[in-house]
Amino acid sequence: ATHKAEVLGGHLGNYSSLSKPHIVRSDRKMFLHRAFAALILLAPLALLPSTHAFAGPAPFARGVRLAPACSGGVLRGQGSTSVRPRPLLFGVRMSESGGWDDAEVRWEDPPVDTTARKATPEELKRQFLVAAAGANRGLAAAKEQRRALLDLVEALEGVQSEKSGGVAPNDDPELLGRWRLLFTSAFDVLSLGAIPLVLPGQIFQNVYERDGEGMLTVDNVVELSPATEPILSAMSFGSTLQLVVTARGVKQGTDQVGISFEKSRLQPLSLMGQDVSALFPPLDVPLELPQDVRTATDIMAQGSIRTTFLDEDMRIARGAAGNGLYSETDSNVFVLWRA
């Protein structure tokens, strides 16, 4: 056993004495190979002038040269429009004489058209319908939501004003018909939401022609129900009272209609889920001024409304403010959708 250990130790000593020079020779050979490869790769950089320096590795682009420095926030290329700075993607090229030209930055991307495309009326209408969701005709609109809706109203009105050769709103047959209220900023309509124990339902405006040139009949229709109507309707016990305010309208100019109120009517429609419109007669309340005090200016004195946008689906109108004037800040806005 002792003899075998001595023999084995001798062999291990021989292997260790032979392995150290072998490892040293291998490391030296690998170092020489790497140094030679690096020398070949870096040799072309020795041709560059000492004033040029790369900010970082960048791929070479054909026909593009490097600038030592550039100033300003806009970079301009030869024969191209100004573009915004982008990450360094450039190369270098040799002049015809064999030397290196004074280089410059030149982007080869085509100029980008940054002209903003105007939204079409259909796109604006879709945006308005989405923004009006949950506003409950303006009764439940928060300040930011109301501002967004009014901005879309102004955009649609701008589309109407840009129309050339179109039919004036007062001459357009699309003005007539039954319209459902989508949104309003008018205080008299918004105040319906403050009536105790009452829930405002659908609100309509019906516009019809009547006898006489330029004469119209305008019916403002409001459906009123108990505050518990959602629960009662689910159990088929709903009740609805309809309020109709009728006005005489006269066309004035191309887009304005003067309003003179004639009467209001209260009509029960349903009671505890049963149709009672035939059982209870409507209650009419006259609103028209007596004949002996009426003047030719009564229509203008009582109110007027101006159509600012009109197509086959949507109608936007502005009611005059308390001073009888229209403006984008204090006039009452009505946005209606054809029913």
BELRA-V675052 format. One record per residue. RES is the residue in one small letter. PHI is phi in whole degrees, -180 to 180 (none if undefined). PSI is psi in whole degrees, -180 to 180 (999 if undefined). D_LAST is the distance of its C-alpha to the last C-alpha in Angstrom with 1 decimal. Layout:
res:RES phi:PHI psi:PSI d_last:D_LAST
res:RES phi:PHI psi:PSI d_last:D_LAST
This chain:
res:a phi:none psi:-41 d_last:111.1
res:t phi:-65 psi:-39 d_last:112.3
res:h phi:-66 psi:-42 d_last:113.1
res:k phi:-65 psi:-37 d_last:109.7
res:a phi:-65 psi:-39 d_last:108.0
res:e phi:-67 psi:-42 d_last:110.2
res:v phi:-63 psi:-45 d_last:109.4
res:l phi:-63 psi:-41 d_last:105.6
res:g phi:-65 psi:-36 d_last:105.7
res:g phi:-66 psi:-42 d_last:107.5
res:h phi:-63 psi:-43 d_last:104.9
res:l phi:-64 psi:-38 d_last:102.1
res:g phi:-64 psi:-39 d_last:104.0
res:n phi:-64 psi:-42 d_last:104.4
res:y phi:-64 psi:-43 d_last:100.6
res:s phi:-66 psi:-35 d_last:99.6
res:s phi:-71 psi:-27 d_last:102.2
res:l phi:-86 psi:-28 d_last:100.8
res:s phi:-76 psi:-32 d_last:97.1
res:k phi:-65 psi:-50 d_last:97.0
res:p phi:-62 psi:-34 d_last:98.3
res:h phi:-64 psi:-42 d_last:95.9
res:i phi:-66 psi:-40 d_last:92.8
res:v phi:-63 psi:-44 d_last:93.9
res:r phi:-64 psi:-38 d_last:94.4
res:s phi:-66 psi:-41 d_last:90.9
res:d phi:-65 psi:-41 d_last:89.2
res:r phi:-66 psi:-41 d_last:91.0
res:k phi:-64 psi:-42 d_last:90.1
res:m phi:-65 psi:-40 d_last:86.3
res:f phi:-63 psi:-42 d_last:86.5
res:l phi:-65 psi:-40 d_last:88.1
res:h phi:-62 psi:-44 d_last:85.5
res:r phi:-68 psi:-41 d_last:82.6
res:a phi:-64 psi:-39 d_last:84.3
res:f phi:-67 psi:-39 d_last:84.9
res:a phi:-66 psi:-42 d_last:81.3
res:a phi:-64 psi:-37 d_last:80.0
res:l phi:-64 psi:-40 d_last:82.5
res:i phi:-66 psi:-41 d_last:81.2
res:l phi:-71 psi:-34 d_last:77.5
res:l phi:-94 psi:-9 d_last:78.2
res:a phi:-60 psi:-40 d_last:80.7
res:p phi:-62 psi:-25 d_last:78.2
res:l phi:-69 psi:-19 d_last:77.0
res:a phi:-68 psi:-19 d_last:80.5
res:l phi:-78 psi:-17 d_last:79.8
res:l phi:-73 psi:145 d_last:77.0
res:p phi:-62 psi:151 d_last:78.0
res:s phi:-70 psi:-17 d_last:78.5
res:t phi:-80 psi:-15 d_last:75.8
res:h phi:-94 psi:135 d_last:73.0
res:a phi:-144 psi:142 d_last:71.6
res:f phi:-84 psi:138 d_last:68.7
res:a phi:-77 psi:-16 d_last:66.2
res:g phi:174 psi:169 d_last:65.7
res:p phi:-64 psi:136 d_last:65.9
res:a phi:-146 psi:143 d_last:63.6
res:p phi:-71 psi:153 d_last:63.3
res:f phi:-84 psi:135 d_last:64.7
res:a phi:-115 psi:133 d_last:62.3
res:r phi:-63 psi:131 d_last:63.7
res:g phi:76 psi:12 d_last:64.3
res:v phi:-117 psi:137 d_last:63.3
res:r phi:-119 psi:159 d_last:65.9
res:l phi:-94 psi:135 d_last:66.3
res:a phi:-101 psi:137 d_last:66.3
res:p phi:-61 psi:-36 d_last:68.6
res:a phi:-158 psi:156 d_last:66.1
res:c phi:-143 psi:148 d_last:62.9
res:s phi:-122 psi:159 d_last:61.5
res:g phi:89 psi:165 d_last:58.1
res:g phi:-90 psi:-3 d_last:54.7
res:v phi:-123 psi:134 d_last:54.0
res:l phi:-105 psi:135 d_last:56.0
res:r phi:-118 psi:140 d_last:56.5
res:g phi:-111 psi:166 d_last:57.9
res:q phi:-68 psi:121 d_last:59.8
res:g phi:72 psi:17 d_last:57.4
res:s phi:-131 psi:162 d_last:54.3
res:t phi:-80 psi:166 d_last:51.7
res:s phi:-69 psi:141 d_last:51.8
res:v phi:-135 psi:164 d_last:50.5
res:r phi:-76 psi:151 d_last:50.4
res:p phi:-61 psi:145 d_last:53.4
res:r phi:-129 psi:170 d_last:53.4
res:p phi:-55 psi:152 d_last:55.9
res:l phi:-65 psi:107 d_last:59.3
res:l phi:-131 psi:87 d_last:59.2
res:f phi:-148 psi:170 d_last:62.0
res:g phi:-139 psi:-168 d_last:65.5
res:v phi:-129 psi:155 d_last:68.6
res:r phi:-143 psi:157 d_last:70.3
res:m phi:-93 psi:142 d_last:73.7
res:s phi:-74 psi:171 d_last:74.4
res:e phi:-65 psi:-28 d_last:76.3
res:s phi:-78 psi:-5 d_last:79.5
res:g phi:99 psi:-10 d_last:79.4
res:g phi:-97 psi:-168 d_last:78.6
res:w phi:-108 psi:123 d_last:75.4
res:d phi:-69 psi:160 d_last:73.3
res:d phi:-63 psi:120 d_last:71.8
res:a phi:-87 psi:164 d_last:68.6
res:e phi:-149 psi:159 d_last:65.0
res:v phi:-82 psi:133 d_last:61.7
res:r phi:-146 psi:116 d_last:59.5
res:w phi:-87 psi:140 d_last:56.3
res:e phi:-102 psi:2 d_last:55.6
res:d phi:-70 psi:144 d_last:51.9
res:p phi:-67 psi:151 d_last:49.8
res:p phi:-61 psi:141 d_last:48.0
res:v phi:-95 psi:132 d_last:44.5
res:d phi:-80 psi:110 d_last:41.6
res:t phi:-100 psi:13 d_last:40.0
res:t phi:-67 psi:124 d_last:37.5
res:a phi:-73 psi:130 d_last:34.2
res:r phi:-83 psi:131 d_last:31.4
res:k phi:-75 psi:140 d_last:28.3
res:a phi:-70 psi:143 d_last:25.0
res:t phi:-77 psi:162 d_last:22.6
res:p phi:-57 psi:-38 d_last:19.2
res:e phi:-64 psi:-40 d_last:17.7
res:e phi:-66 psi:-42 d_last:20.2
res:l phi:-65 psi:-39 d_last:19.4
res:k phi:-65 psi:-41 d_last:15.6
res:r phi:-64 psi:-41 d_last:16.7
res:q phi:-62 psi:-39 d_last:19.2
res:f phi:-66 psi:-44 d_last:16.9
res:l phi:-61 psi:-39 d_last:14.6
res:v phi:-68 psi:-45 d_last:18.0
res:a phi:-67 psi:-29 d_last:19.5
res:a phi:-81 psi:-9 d_last:16.7
res:a phi:-62 psi:127 d_last:17.2
res:g phi:87 psi:-6 d_last:19.1
res:a phi:-79 psi:-18 d_last:18.6
res:n phi:54 psi:54 d_last:16.5
res:r phi:65 psi:13 d_last:14.8
res:g phi:104 psi:-13 d_last:18.4
res:l phi:-67 psi:-30 d_last:20.0
res:a phi:-118 psi:17 d_last:21.8
res:a phi:-79 psi:130 d_last:22.2
res:a phi:-75 psi:170 d_last:25.9
res:k phi:-60 psi:-46 d_last:27.6
res:e phi:-66 psi:-39 d_last:27.7
res:q phi:-67 psi:-40 d_last:24.0
res:r phi:-64 psi:-40 d_last:23.0
res:r phi:-65 psi:-40 d_last:25.4
res:a phi:-65 psi:-40 d_last:24.1
res:l phi:-67 psi:-41 d_last:20.5
res:l phi:-67 psi:-33 d_last:21.9
res:d phi:-64 psi:-41 d_last:24.0
res:l phi:-67 psi:-35 d_last:21.1
res:v phi:-61 psi:-45 d_last:19.5
res:e phi:-65 psi:-35 d_last:22.8
res:a phi:-65 psi:-42 d_last:23.0
res:l phi:-67 psi:-38 d_last:19.8
res:e phi:-64 psi:-35 d_last:21.1
res:g phi:-64 psi:-37 d_last:24.3
res:v phi:-63 psi:-41 d_last:22.8
res:q phi:-64 psi:-40 d_last:21.4
res:s phi:-71 psi:-22 d_last:24.9
res:e phi:-84 psi:-9 d_last:26.6
res:k phi:-67 psi:136 d_last:25.0
res:s phi:-122 psi:132 d_last:27.7
res:g phi:76 psi:10 d_last:27.6
res:g phi:-83 psi:175 d_last:23.8
res:v phi:-81 psi:135 d_last:22.0
res:a phi:-64 psi:146 d_last:21.9
res:p phi:-54 psi:-39 d_last:18.5
res:n phi:-71 psi:-18 d_last:19.6
res:d phi:-102 psi:-2 d_last:20.5
res:d phi:-88 psi:125 d_last:17.5
res:p phi:-64 psi:-17 d_last:15.4
res:e phi:-65 psi:-17 d_last:12.4
res:l phi:-64 psi:-31 d_last:12.6
res:l phi:-81 psi:153 d_last:11.5
res:g phi:128 psi:-167 d_last:8.2
res:r phi:-105 psi:126 d_last:5.6
res:w phi:-123 psi:135 d_last:5.2
res:r phi:-100 psi:135 d_last:5.6
res:l phi:-73 psi:128 d_last:9.2
res:l phi:-99 psi:-38 d_last:10.8
res:f phi:-161 psi:146 d_last:14.3
res:t phi:-151 psi:155 d_last:16.6
res:s phi:-114 psi:9 d_last:20.3
res:a phi:-74 psi:130 d_last:20.6
res:f phi:-66 psi:-37 d_last:23.3
res:d phi:-65 psi:-31 d_last:22.2
res:v phi:-80 psi:-43 d_last:18.9
res:l phi:-64 psi:-28 d_last:20.8
res:s phi:-68 psi:-15 d_last:23.5
res:l phi:-61 psi:-29 d_last:21.3
res:g phi:-74 psi:-9 d_last:22.3
res:a phi:-97 psi:-1 d_last:25.9
res:i phi:-72 psi:124 d_last:26.0
res:p phi:-62 psi:139 d_last:28.5
res:l phi:61 psi:18 d_last:27.5
res:v phi:-123 psi:137 d_last:23.9
res:l phi:-114 psi:113 d_last:20.9
res:p phi:-66 psi:133 d_last:17.7
res:g phi:-101 psi:-140 d_last:14.6
res:q phi:-66 psi:146 d_last:10.9
res:i phi:-127 psi:127 d_last:10.6
res:f phi:-126 psi:161 d_last:8.3
res:q phi:-135 psi:122 d_last:9.6
res:n phi:-106 psi:129 d_last:9.6
res:v phi:-120 psi:122 d_last:12.0
res:y phi:-134 psi:155 d_last:14.2
res:e phi:-78 psi:151 d_last:17.6
res:r phi:-135 psi:173 d_last:20.6
res:d phi:-61 psi:137 d_last:24.3
res:g phi:110 psi:140 d_last:26.1
res:e phi:-67 psi:129 d_last:26.0
res:g phi:73 psi:14 d_last:23.6
res:m phi:-99 psi:143 d_last:22.3
res:l phi:-135 psi:157 d_last:18.7
res:t phi:-113 psi:127 d_last:17.3
res:v phi:-120 psi:117 d_last:15.2
res:d phi:-108 psi:122 d_last:14.0
res:n phi:-99 psi:118 d_last:13.6
res:v phi:-115 psi:128 d_last:12.6
res:v phi:-128 psi:131 d_last:14.1
res:e phi:-101 psi:127 d_last:14.9
res:l phi:-118 psi:139 d_last:18.4
res:s phi:-137 psi:165 d_last:20.5
res:p phi:-64 psi:155 d_last:24.0
res:a phi:-61 psi:-23 d_last:24.8
res:t phi:-90 psi:15 d_last:25.9
res:e phi:-56 psi:-42 d_last:22.6
res:p phi:-57 psi:-39 d_last:22.3
res:i phi:-74 psi:-42 d_last:25.8
res:l phi:-65 psi:-39 d_last:25.4
res:s phi:-65 psi:-37 d_last:22.3
res:a phi:-63 psi:-26 d_last:24.3
res:m phi:-102 psi:12 d_last:26.9
res:s phi:64 psi:34 d_last:24.6
res:f phi:-122 psi:31 d_last:25.6
res:g phi:-71 psi:153 d_last:22.4
res:s phi:-136 psi:137 d_last:22.1
res:t phi:-138 psi:136 d_last:19.2
res:l phi:-119 psi:130 d_last:19.6
res:q phi:-105 psi:130 d_last:16.9
res:l phi:-112 psi:124 d_last:17.8
res:v phi:-121 psi:123 d_last:16.6
res:v phi:-110 psi:116 d_last:18.3
res:t phi:-100 psi:136 d_last:18.4
res:a phi:-133 psi:152 d_last:19.8
res:r phi:-97 psi:131 d_last:21.4
res:g phi:-117 psi:149 d_last:20.7
res:v phi:-133 psi:130 d_last:23.1
res:k phi:-69 psi:135 d_last:22.7
res:q phi:-132 psi:113 d_last:25.4
res:g phi:73 psi:-150 d_last:26.4
res:t phi:-92 psi:-24 d_last:24.1
res:d phi:-141 psi:5 d_last:21.4
res:q phi:-113 psi:144 d_last:22.0
res:v phi:-129 psi:122 d_last:21.0
res:g phi:-79 psi:143 d_last:23.3
res:i phi:-121 psi:133 d_last:22.1
res:s phi:-133 psi:115 d_last:24.2
res:f phi:-72 psi:138 d_last:23.1
res:e phi:-109 psi:-48 d_last:24.0
res:k phi:-162 psi:165 d_last:23.4
res:s phi:-126 psi:151 d_last:21.8
res:r phi:-137 psi:132 d_last:21.2
res:l phi:-107 psi:127 d_last:21.6
res:q phi:-137 psi:112 d_last:20.6
res:p phi:-67 psi:130 d_last:21.5
res:l phi:-102 psi:-44 d_last:19.1
res:s phi:-145 psi:152 d_last:21.1
res:l phi:-144 psi:119 d_last:24.6
res:m phi:53 psi:41 d_last:26.2
res:g phi:84 psi:-1 d_last:23.8
res:q phi:-108 psi:140 d_last:24.4
res:d phi:-74 psi:119 d_last:22.1
res:v phi:-121 psi:14 d_last:23.8
res:s phi:-62 psi:-29 d_last:21.5
res:a phi:-88 psi:-16 d_last:24.2
res:l phi:-86 psi:-37 d_last:27.1
res:f phi:-110 psi:123 d_last:26.5
res:p phi:-71 psi:151 d_last:26.0
res:p phi:-69 psi:151 d_last:23.7
res:l phi:-105 psi:114 d_last:25.6
res:d phi:-99 psi:135 d_last:25.3
res:v phi:-123 psi:115 d_last:26.7
res:p phi:-70 psi:140 d_last:27.5
res:l phi:-119 psi:-8 d_last:26.9
res:e phi:-74 psi:144 d_last:28.2
res:l phi:-67 psi:149 d_last:31.7
res:p phi:-58 psi:152 d_last:34.6
res:q phi:-60 psi:-36 d_last:35.5
res:d phi:-76 psi:-13 d_last:38.9
res:v phi:-112 psi:-1 d_last:37.6
res:r phi:-75 psi:145 d_last:34.6
res:t phi:-129 psi:173 d_last:35.2
res:a phi:-69 psi:-18 d_last:33.8
res:t phi:-100 psi:10 d_last:32.5
res:d phi:-60 psi:-39 d_last:30.6
res:i phi:-62 psi:-47 d_last:27.2
res:m phi:-67 psi:-34 d_last:28.2
res:a phi:-69 psi:-34 d_last:29.9
res:q phi:-82 psi:-25 d_last:26.9
res:g phi:155 psi:166 d_last:24.5
res:s phi:-155 psi:159 d_last:22.8
res:i phi:-140 psi:141 d_last:19.9
res:r phi:-121 psi:128 d_last:20.1
res:t phi:-83 psi:120 d_last:17.6
res:t phi:-107 psi:-14 d_last:19.1
res:f phi:-153 psi:138 d_last:16.7
res:l phi:-154 psi:127 d_last:14.3
res:d phi:-145 psi:-165 d_last:13.3
res:e phi:-71 psi:-18 d_last:10.9
res:d phi:-113 psi:-41 d_last:8.7
res:m phi:-121 psi:148 d_last:9.9
res:r phi:-138 psi:132 d_last:11.4
res:i phi:-118 psi:131 d_last:14.4
res:a phi:-135 psi:152 d_last:16.2
res:r phi:-123 psi:128 d_last:19.5
res:g phi:-91 psi:144 d_last:20.9
res:a phi:-63 psi:145 d_last:24.7
res:a phi:-73 psi:-175 d_last:26.9
res:g phi:-61 psi:-24 d_last:29.6
res:n phi:-89 psi:5 d_last:31.8
res:g phi:80 psi:7 d_last:29.3
res:l phi:-111 psi:155 d_last:29.3
res:y phi:-101 psi:143 d_last:26.8
res:s phi:-157 psi:165 d_last:27.7
res:e phi:-80 psi:-8 d_last:26.4
res:t phi:-106 psi:-37 d_last:28.1
res:d phi:-122 psi:2 d_last:27.6
res:s phi:-82 psi:155 d_last:24.5
res:n phi:-82 psi:127 d_last:21.4
res:v phi:-101 psi:136 d_last:18.6
res:f phi:-128 psi:123 d_last:14.9
res:v phi:-115 psi:121 d_last:12.6
res:l phi:-126 psi:151 d_last:8.9
res:w phi:-122 psi:137 d_last:6.2
res:r phi:-62 psi:128 d_last:3.8
res:a phi:-86 psi:999 d_last:0.0
